Amino acid sequence: MPKLTHVDDQGNARMVNVTDKAVTQRVAVAEGFVRMSAEALASVTQRTAKKGDVLAVAQLAGIMGAKRTGDLVPLCHPLGLDGVEVTLSPVADGVRVEATTRNTGKTGVEMEALTAVAIAALTVYDMLKAVDKHMHIEGIRLLRKSGGRSGDWVAK
């Protein structure tokens, strides 16, 4: 069996050493959905939610989440991000969240994009939970990434 690079000789997890990796421009795009009732969606689109503007607050939360990924995900390298964009779009049965993260560095920004989507979606949920008890978050996934040794990747 091949030796895993993220586990030491005693079987303990460790952060991957990126010392010898090349610095490249890296971009990752992720998405997710918050499915909700028509009533909850109306409070989003009409900006009548009791806690405030759901889309604006969730967008800010997603950006903040991306910046804190290294603090939230064990063994994830803390990164300086060159850019984070989070967009929330009402769709037929909820809100679609998309996040794009960028940096120039030695390790990818996929986790930051995924974290941005998750935190933005959780914020939507938190702001609307009193309106819709059946709301749910789904489909958080990486859509594409570029940069690094493995190059470009696009989801099927």
Secondary structure, DSSP 4 states (H G I P E B T S, - for coil): -PPPTTB-TTS-B-PPP-TTSPPEEEEEEEEEEEE--HHHHHHHHTT--TTS-HHHHHHHHHHHHHHTHHHHSTTPPP---SEEEEEEEEETTEEEEEEEEEEEESS--HHHHHHHHHHHHHHHHHHHTTT-TT-EEEEEEEEEEE-STT--EE--
